């Protein structure tokens, strides 16, 4: 194969799909909520306070998806701590997690010539 030459249709399709950059338009942000079963257990109060601040900053600007094993408990905490203008833009999804890295259980978005691909 000559450098710069495309070998086949599969290679061509692959080249048309790239990871969306962080500045690309998006429909929302996902946070996986920390809990005692994550690496944050030893400092859970401090991390929870940080996540509350993250949730506020995100949800006052766009849709926020919060993933957690116990979404009812997270929703109660957020409803107590954040103003209504933030809580109105939060969606909750119950999912067993053992880490807060969304890359371990969420999708990545590829930018394609046909639009976003999850």
N, C-alpha and C positions, 0 to 999 in steps of 0.2 A: 504494500500500500504506500502511496506517495504521501508525504506529509501534507496535511491540509485537505486531502481527498477523503470523501465520505465513502465508506465501504458498502453500506447497504441501507435499506429502509429502516431497520431497527436502530442503527447508529444515528440516522437522521432524526428519528423520533426522540431519541435520548437527548440529542443536542438541543432540541426545542423545549426541553423541560429543565427549569433551574429552580433552586430554592428561592423563595420570595425574600427579598431583603427586609430588614426590620422597619424601613421607612415606607414600605408598600402599604397601600390602602388595606384596611382590615375590617372585619365585621365585629371583632371583639378580642378579648384576651382571656386566656384560661389560667387560673391559679389552682394548684393542688394544695389543699389546706393541710398544714402540719398537725400532727397528733402524737400521742404517746408511743405509737408504733413506728415512728419515723426516726431518722438520725437526730432530730431536734429535741428528743425527749428530755435530755439533760438541761435544756434551756428553753423549754416550751413557753413559759410566760413571756419572755423577751421576744421570741420569734413570733408568737401570736400577736403581740403588739405591733410588730413590724408588718405582718400580713394584714392586720386591720388597716394600717396606714396605706399599704399597697391597694387594698380593696377600695378604700375611699378615693384615692387618686385616680384609679382606673375607672371605677363606676360613676364618678361624676363627669367623665368625659365620653365613655362608650360602654357597650355591653361587657359585662364580666361574667364568665362561667366559672363557678367554684365547684371543684370536684373534691369529694371527701367521703369517707366511709359512713360518717354520721352527719348528714347534711342538716338534720333538724337541730342538732346542737350548734352547729356553725351558724345557721340562720338565726337562732335565738340570740347568739352573741352579737352578730352583726346588727340585728334589729335594735339591740340595746345600746350599741356603741356608735353607730353611724346614723347620720341624718337621712330622712326619707328620700331626699334627692339622689342619694347614692344607692340606697337599697332597692329603689324602683328599677334599677338597671342590672340587677344581679339574677342570674339563673343558676340553680343548684342541680348537680347531678351526683347521685349516690354511686360510689365506686370504691371497692376495696383497694387501698393503697398501702404501701410500706415505705414510700419515699415521696418527696415533694417534687422531684424532677419530672416534669410533664413529658419529657422526651422518652421516658420509660413506658408510658402507657397512652400517650396521645398521638395524634396524627401530625405529620409535617405537611405544610402546604407548598406545592410546587407551582411555579408560574409557567403556564403553557400558552401556546399560541391560541388555544381554544378557551382559555380562562383558568381559574384556580383548579388545582387537582389535589384532593386530600389523600 
